[in-house]
Amino acid sequence: SSGINAEYGRALKRKIKVLKSQQPINSSRIEELYSGLARLELKMASSIADQAAKEEADVLKKITKNIKAFFTYANRHKSSKSGIGPLKDRKGEIHADPLVVADILQEQYQTVFSAPIEGPSVSEMNEEDIQIPTM
């Protein structure tokens, strides 16, 4: 696992170095940079996939001795870690500010839910108020 993480870190550093390159850029240099970036991104994606496969294999080995290993793995991967993305308001404008996004969601939820029906609560009712249909 640490070997894969180290390889990913080295590839990421090379990508940053290429992006920050101060060399004069001509068309052949641009092609070379894009080609290098594409190779680095493929290597990084492969490294991430290898790490995930290794983690899954380790969990499969541990399950036979410790069922908690499965639930720990499943709980770690069951939910999305990304937040709510930008949303459009009624005018079609896109907003990413968390407060504006919260207002847009609140407005949407208010249009979906209905107001409760007015009347006596269950605790205020008598037996005579409750009508049970019979056949």
N, C-alpha and C positions, 0 to 999 in steps of 0.2 A: 504493500500500500504506500509506504513512504517513498519507494522508488518511482512509482507512478506520479505521486504528488510532486516530487523533485523534478521529474521530466516535464510535467505540466508547468511548473514554475519557470524552468529554463526557457521553455517555448514561449511563455507569456513575456518574459524579459526580452527575448529576441524580437517579438512582435512590437513591443513598445520602442525598442531601439530603432527598428526600421521606420516606425511611424514618426519618430523624432529626428530622423536623419536630416542633417543640414547640408547634404551634398546638393550641388546644382541638379535640377531635374529636367531631363529631356525625355522624349517619348520612349526611347529604349529603356531609360532608367525607370520610368513609370511602369512599364510592362514588367521589368525585373522586380520592382517592389511589390506589385500586385501578385505576381507569381509567387514570390517569397511569402507574402501574407497568406495566400491561399494554401500553400504547403503547411505553414505554421498552424493555421486554423484546422486543417484536416488532422494534423498530428495531435492538436489539443483535443479535438472531438474524439479521436481514437483513444487517447489517454483517459478521457472521462468515461468512455464506454467500457474500456478495460477495467477501470477501477470499479464501476458498477457491477460488472460481471464477477469480479473477484469477491466483492462484498456479498453478492447473492450466493456464490458457491460456499463461502464461509458460513453463511446463515444456514444453508442446507445441511452442512456437516454438523452444525451445532444443534439443529432441531431434534435429532435422534436422542441427544443427551439432555437437552434443556429446551422445553417448549416455550419458555419465556423469550428465548432468542428470536423466535418467529414474531411474537407480538411486539417486541421492541423494534424489530426491522419494519414490520407493517405500520406501526404507529408513526415511525419516522417518515414514512413515504406516503401516508394516506392523505395528507392535505397539501394544498397548493401553498407555496410560500410567497407567491406574488400578491401584491396588493390590488386594489381596484384601480383600473386604468382610467384614463381621461374619459369624460362623459359629455354628451351633447345636451344642451339645455333646450327649452321649447323653441328658441330662436334658431337653433342649429349651430350655435357657437360651442366650440370644444373647450372644456375646463379641466385642468389637472390639479388645481388648488384643492387640498383636502376639505376645507370648509365649504367651498362651493359644491364639490362632489357630494358631500354629506347632505347639503340642502337639496340637491337634485334628487338624491335617493329618497329623502324624506318626503318630498313632493310626490314622487312616484308611488311610494307606499301609501300615502294618504288617499290617492285616487283609487287604489285597489281595495282597501278595506272600507267596510261600511260602518256607520255609527250604530251602537247598540240600540235595540228596540226599547222604547220607554215603557215602563210598567212596574208592577211590584216585583221585588226580588224574591227569590225562593224562600228566604228566611221570613219574609213578611206575609206569606200566603198561609191560608188556613186549609184544612182538608176539603172544605166545601169549594174552594177556588180551583182545586186540581180536578180536572175532568179526564177520566181514563176511558178511552173508547172501548165499547164492548161489541161483541158480534152476536 
